[in-house]
């Protein structure tokens, strides 16, 4: 039986037709005026997305490459840093900081929860020499949102402290303006809300971070931010760029900017709210106490393995993500960032109801779908 697969994973995500068309073009050479023009346009559009006139660097890498560049360029060996460790990617900040010999204050948080503001103040009081605060804006593994504005205000009050933010599943979902939020280093990746295949990462850095980069004693070669900034300001890269991804990025950014960043954020908010309210209506429990608008984490019903439920969903044509580490088999994650609209939410909730019914969960078919429709209609006005 033919089943059309529908992708609802938090990266990679479905691609818009304009992006697919751009990716299918014959490749051009990167050391040409033609590519320089495209590159500079993409750079300018990224600046519009982040509402900045600062350098926005592109690397041919996954988002983890830009995360590593954040550690390798803006710190010195032995610097003390605070890691908001609240999920799989918070752990990645910790692992990177360890590799580059930073002194780590590990603020470990139960998965699905966000940080406690009073605890942050206690840590800062205990370690006033902290040179960096590392956090996920949207922790993909737990579908949890962390307030970076509060951390930005904290970092500003400290002597020479940078706020470093993983925005890999927040940029393109929220309006992420680093200069308004107090972010000194911001990274994102292509395969999330930017609606591209994997392979392109983006890094923004503030004036304060640039000053720190000139004093860093960390080893680096490929991920040298200042070297890339000098090259990229002229429309070229130090090394071979992800040519077709950058061409496609231009198309994606035109769609994003054309929608309007206010509308973009509102669309994602409505899709997330509709998803959350629908799964609760079905009788399922959300993973996160501070849910992100990029994806929704849901506990599988008691006695039902989440991965078995995912297999049933896939039989119906819906591919969703599972849990990581200790959450494996306990949760599933439904993405709604990027190339999705309201009817995609209705569709996946319908599939979830059918999969639950097939696997033996007692459910009133249509209950969750109706709730999702109600939320969408209320918000459409």
Beta strands, then each sheet from edge to edge (+ up, - down):
strand 1: 6-8
strand 2: 56-59
strand 3: 80-85
strand 4: 103-108
strand 5: 132-136
strand 6: 138-139
strand 7: 144-145
strand 8: 162-166
strand 9: 185-189
strand 10: 201-205
strand 11: 295-299
strand 12: 318-322
strand 13: 331-335
sheet 1: 1+ 12+ 13- 11+
sheet 2: 2+ 10- 9+ 8+ 5+ 3+ 4+
sheet 3: 6+ 7-
end
